Each structure stands twice: as structure tokens, then as C-alpha cells.
Amino acid sequence: MKFGIAPLTLELIMGIILQKKGLDGLKDFKFSNIIRRVAEAGYRHCELTLDIFQIFPITVSNEEIAQLIEIKKEYNMTYSAHFPLLSIDLACPNQFTRQGSINATINSYELFKGLEKEIDLYVIHPTGEVVSDILQFMGQYPDIGSLALDLFANYSIQSIKDIMNISKIDREKLVVENVIFPFAPTIDIINELNVGLCLDTAHILGGFSGEVDLIETTTKYLNITKEIHLQDYSANYVREHSPLGTGSNFPSKFLKIIHDQGFKGPIVFELFNDEAIASINYIKEHAPEIDVPNAKNISFSPP
């Protein structure tokens, strides 16, 4: 298994903008510099957050793609990419919002077409905030809740099928992440599409995937899991992702399971670097048999 991080955060980009006093700070911004800093910090996997390139006017040039390929070779890095999630809902009952979400996802895939051969996995959210809000409302009407779940799951399936058909993305590279949507219909979506699972531990620990147990879920579905987003859940953290050991429910047995079953996929910390290092130290203490990077606590922001 390879441990990595998702460094292209809104906080980091906004910091660069503020540091440069406005949008002019993006004129000469090279995201490859951030990826190089990730490699220099000791990580050997990086997840590219594709939202960033639709929110900010950041150019994805051939030169930048070439730099990422060079970094991959130089540091023996691997890459995954996370399709946009902000303002995106592939299961939205409004067909126009749904179509816009499909178009945005395809656009982000095409934007990095030059790196496609170097990207091992693409992570996609099956549902978004609109469906999440509707499900909370539907909680008042349990008799029709299951019908709503079926409807949203079918919308998600059709949307992702459209993305696959239009983009021609390799099915083997696509993984569906468990998000704020019950876990059972999420698995139904995965099975229908014949794609992999991206298992987010915080989403399960926080109850976003319904009342499911992390250990039971991992034991049952690790065979279809191709990537893990590894973090704890704490309501005290604004982003709801926290370093391992900072919540109240993270079972260290999870680490033993993925080690003993020989999980080979990337493990991504969707955390700041200091938080990822705290998680690495937790793994060293509770599962010393796992080979983790000796990551350096350095800033990913270019000098």
C-alpha cells in the first residue's frame, strides 16, 4: 500500500491568493510545485482535487502535465484524481442540475486527459448535497424513504453511465466513494456499474453512510475496495475529517485488517500535512507492522 495526501485544498489555494494579494497571485501559479513538495515531504501518492481547476482560473498546460509525469518518474509517485464535488449532484432529481454535474465531471476528466495514463484511479461521489438535504427532509416520511433511495440511486447510476460512455474512461479506474448516502444503495450503484469502492473511514464513523460498522464493512467489502480515504471523525473539526485518534470511535483493528488482507491500493489522508503526520504516528503506535512514510512537516505552498 502507498500512503498519500490530497494537497490541492481550497485553504492552500486561497492562502496563495491572499499572500499574493488577489487573483493576480494565480497568474504564475504552478500546481506542479505543490505536487513536488508533496514528494519531497516523503509521500509517494498524491490525489489531485479536480474541483480546484473549475473554481479558480488555473491553467492546466502541457508543461504542467509534463512536470507531473517527471515528478512521478523521479520519486516513484502514483496519482489518483478526485472528480469535482462542490455544486455537483449526479443523483439530483432536477434533470438540468444532473446534466450540469455530468458535464462538469466530463470537463474535469478532459482537462487532465494528458495525464490519464499516469492516473491510476478516479474517485467519484454518487450523490451530492441536494440529495443529502432531501433525505434529511424525507426522514419525516419513512414510508416513502426507500422509494426515494431507489430513485436517487437510479439517477446516479444513469449519470455515471453517461460519464463513462461519453468520456470513455477506463471502468477499472473508476471508484465510487461512500458519502452522505446510505451504504447499501451505494454498494448497489457499484455493483450495477461494475466499478470499485473508495472507502472513506470518516464518512462511516460519522454516520454519513448510515448505521454501519467500519470493521464489518471493511471485512466484507475490502475485496472491491481500490482506494481508502483514511481519517477519523470528530465533530470538533470543521471539515469533519480529523487525524486518527482524535475522534472517539476509530478502531485500530481496521489497520490490522487492511494489513493482514494485503490491501494494495493507495491510502489517502484528506488532511493537512501536520494532521496526516499525526495519523502516521498513530499508525506507527497501533500498527507498527505497516510500512508508513517518514513524512516531513513542511509547507506545500511554493516558496
C-alpha positions in Angstrom: 0.0 0.0 0.0 1.1 3.6 -0.7 0.3 6.4 1.6 -0.5 9.8 0.1 -2.3 13.1 0.6 -4.6 15.4 -1.3 -2.8 18.7 -1.1 -4.7 20.9 -3.6 -7.1 22.3 -1.0 -9.2 25.4 -1.0 -7.3 26.6 2.1 -4.0 26.3 0.3 -5.0 28.0 -2.9 -6.8 30.8 -1.0 -3.6 31.2 1.1 -1.6 31.7 -2.1 -4.1 34.2 -3.5 -4.2 36.1 -0.2 -0.4 36.0 0.0 -0.2 37.5 -3.5 -3.0 40.0 -2.7 -5.7 38.9 -5.1 -6.3 36.9 -8.2 -3.1 38.1 -9.7 -1.5 35.6 -7.4 -2.8 32.9 -9.8 -1.1 34.2 -12.9 2.2 32.4 -12.4 0.8 29.7 -10.1 2.2 26.2 -10.9 0.4 23.4 -9.2 3.2 21.1 -10.1 5.3 22.9 -7.5 2.9 21.7 -4.8 3.0 18.1 -6.0 6.8 18.3 -5.9 6.6 19.5 -2.4 4.4 16.5 -1.5 7.0 14.2 -3.0 9.8 16.0 -1.1 7.8 15.6 2.1 8.1 11.8 1.7 4.7 10.8 0.3 4.6 8.5 -2.7 1.0 9.0 -3.7 -0.9 12.2 -4.5 -4.6 12.7 -5.1 -5.4 15.6 -7.4 -8.5 17.5 -6.4 -10.1 18.5 -9.7 -12.6 20.9 -8.1 -9.8 23.4 -7.8 -9.5 23.8 -11.6 -13.1 24.6 -12.0 -13.3 27.1 -9.1 -10.1 29.0 -9.9 -8.7 30.2 -13.3 -5.7 27.8 -13.1 -4.2 26.8 -16.5 -3.5 23.1 -17.0 -0.7 23.5 -19.5 1.2 20.8 -21.4 4.2 22.0 -19.4 2.5 21.3 -16.1 1.4 17.9 -17.2 5.0 17.1 -18.3 6.2 18.2 -14.8 3.8 15.9 -13.1 5.0 13.0 -15.3 8.6 13.9 -14.4 7.8 14.0 -10.7 6.1 10.6 -10.9 9.2 9.1 -12.5 11.7 10.9 -10.2 10.0 9.9 -6.9 8.2 6.7 -7.9 4.9 8.5 -7.3 1.4 7.3 -8.1 -1.6 9.5 -8.8 -5.3 9.4 -8.3 -7.8 12.1 -9.1 -11.0 13.2 -7.3 -13.8 14.4 -9.6 -15.5 17.7 -8.6 -18.0 17.6 -5.7 -18.8 21.2 -5.0 -22.1 22.2 -6.5 -22.2 18.7 -8.1 -25.0 16.2 -7.6 -25.2 13.3 -10.0 -28.4 12.0 -8.4 -30.2 15.3 -8.2 -33.9 14.9 -9.2 -33.6 18.1 -11.2 -32.5 16.9 -14.6 -30.8 20.2 -15.5 -28.7 20.1 -12.4 -27.9 16.5 -13.0 -26.8 17.2 -16.6 -24.7 20.1 -15.5 -23.0 17.8 -13.0 -22.3 15.2 -15.7 -20.8 18.0 -17.9 -18.6 19.3 -15.1 -17.3 15.8 -14.4 -16.5 15.1 -18.1 -14.8 18.5 -18.4 -12.5 17.8 -15.4 -11.6 14.4 -17.0 -10.8 16.1 -20.3 -8.8 18.8 -18.6 -6.3 16.2 -17.4 -6.5 13.9 -20.5 -2.8 14.3 -21.0 -2.2 12.7 -17.6 -4.8 10.0 -18.0 -2.2 7.2 -18.4 -0.5 8.2 -15.2 -3.7 8.4 -13.1 -4.5 5.0 -11.5 -7.9 5.8 -10.1 -10.7 8.4 -10.4 -12.8 8.9 -7.3 -16.5 10.0 -7.8 -19.2 10.9 -5.4 -22.5 9.2 -6.4 -24.7 11.8 -4.7 -24.3 15.4 -3.5 -25.7 18.0 -1.1 -29.1 18.3 -2.8 -29.9 14.6 -2.3 -28.5 14.8 1.2 -30.8 17.7 2.1 -33.8 15.9 0.6 -33.0 12.7 2.5 -32.9 14.6 5.8 -36.4 16.1 4.9 -37.6 12.6 3.9 -36.7 11.3 7.3 -40.1 12.6 8.3 -41.8 10.3 5.9 -40.2 6.8 6.4 -42.9 5.1 4.4 -41.6 6.6 1.1 -38.0 6.8 2.1 -37.0 3.6 0.4 -38.6 4.8 -2.9 -36.6 8.0 -2.7 -33.4 6.0 -2.2 -34.2 3.8 -5.2 -34.9 6.9 -7.3 -31.7 8.7 -6.3 -29.6 5.5 -6.9 -31.0 5.1 -10.3 -30.3 8.7 -11.2 -26.7 8.3 -10.0 -26.3 5.1 -12.0 -27.5 6.7 -15.2 -25.4 9.8 -14.7 -22.2 7.8 -14.1 -23.0 5.6 -17.1 -23.3 8.8 -19.2 -20.0 10.0 -17.9 -18.4 6.6 -18.8 -19.9 6.4 -22.2 -19.0 10.0 -23.2 -15.5 10.2 -21.7 -14.6 6.6 -22.5 -12.9 6.4 -19.1 -11.4 3.0 -18.2 -14.0 1.3 -16.0 -11.2 -0.3 -14.0 -10.0 3.1 -12.9 -13.3 4.4 -11.6 -14.2 4.1 -7.8 -17.3 5.3 -6.1 -16.8 6.8 -2.7 -19.3 6.3 0.2 -20.6 9.7 1.1 -23.7 11.2 2.7 -25.9 8.4 1.4 -26.8 5.0 2.9 -24.1 2.4 2.3 -26.3 -0.4 1.0 -27.6 1.6 -2.1 -24.0 2.8 -2.6 -23.0 -0.8 -3.0 -25.9 -1.4 -5.3 -24.6 1.5 -7.5 -21.1 0.0 -7.5 -22.4 -3.5 -8.4 -24.6 -2.1 -11.2 -21.7 -0.2 -12.7 -19.1 -2.9 -12.1 -16.6 -0.4 -10.6 -14.6 -0.2 -7.4 -15.2 1.3 -4.0 -13.3 4.2 -2.4 -13.8 3.6 1.3 -13.9 6.7 3.4 -13.5 5.8 7.1 -14.6 9.2 8.4 -17.9 9.1 6.5 -18.7 5.7 8.1 -17.5 6.8 11.6 -19.6 10.0 11.3 -22.7 8.1 10.4 -22.9 9.7 6.9 -23.2 6.3 5.3 -25.9 5.1 7.7 -25.7 2.8 10.7 -22.9 0.6 9.5 -19.9 -0.7 11.4 -16.4 0.1 10.0 -14.9 -3.3 10.8 -17.8 -5.3 9.5 -17.9 -3.2 6.3 -14.2 -3.4 5.7 -14.1 -7.2 6.2 -17.0 -7.6 3.8 -16.0 -5.2 1.1 -12.2 -4.9 1.1 -12.2 -7.2 -1.9 -13.8 -4.5 -4.1 -12.0 -1.5 -2.3 -9.4 0.1 -4.5 -8.7 3.2 -2.5 -9.0 4.2 1.1 -9.6 7.7 2.4 -8.1 7.3 5.9 -9.2 9.7 8.7 -11.0 9.8 11.9 -14.3 11.7 12.5 -14.7 14.4 15.0 -17.5 16.9 15.2 -14.9 19.4 16.6 -13.2 19.6 13.2 -14.9 22.0 10.7 -14.1 19.7 7.7 -15.4 16.6 9.6 -12.1 14.8 8.8 -9.7 14.6 11.6 -6.4 12.8 12.4 -6.5 9.3 13.5 -7.1 9.0 17.3 -8.8 12.4 17.6 -12.3 11.1 17.4 -13.9 8.7 19.8 -14.6 5.7 17.6 -11.7 4.9 15.3 -11.0 1.1 15.7 -7.3 0.4 15.4 -8.3 -3.1 14.3 -9.1 -1.5 10.9 -5.4 -1.1 10.3 -4.7 -4.8 11.1 -7.4 -5.9 8.7 -6.0 -4.0 5.7 -2.5 -5.1 6.5 -3.4 -8.8 7.1 -5.5 -8.9 3.9 -2.8 -7.3 1.9 -4.5 -4.2 0.7 -2.5 -2.9 -2.2 -4.3 0.3 -3.2 -3.5 3.9 -2.3 -4.4 5.3 1.2 -5.1 9.0 1.1 -5.2 11.4 4.0 -7.7 14.1 3.2 -6.0 16.2 5.9 -3.4 19.0 6.2 0.2 17.8 6.3 0.6 18.1 10.1 -2.7 16.2 10.6 -1.5 13.5 8.2 1.7 13.2 10.1 -0.2 12.8 13.4 -2.2 10.0 11.7 1.1 8.4 10.6 2.4 8.5 14.1 -0.9 6.9 15.3 -0.3 4.0 12.8 3.3 3.6 14.0 2.0 3.2 17.5 -1.0 1.0 16.9 0.1 -1.0 13.8 3.9 -0.9 13.7 3.8 -3.8 11.1 2.6 -1.3 8.5 5.2 0.5 6.5 4.4 4.2 6.6 6.3 7.1 5.1 8.6 9.2 7.4 6.8 12.3 6.2 8.3 15.8 6.9 6.2 18.5 8.3 6.8 21.1 5.6 4.6 23.5 3.9 3.2 22.5 0.5 2.9 26.2 -0.5 5.5 27.1 -3.0 8.2 29.5 -1.7 
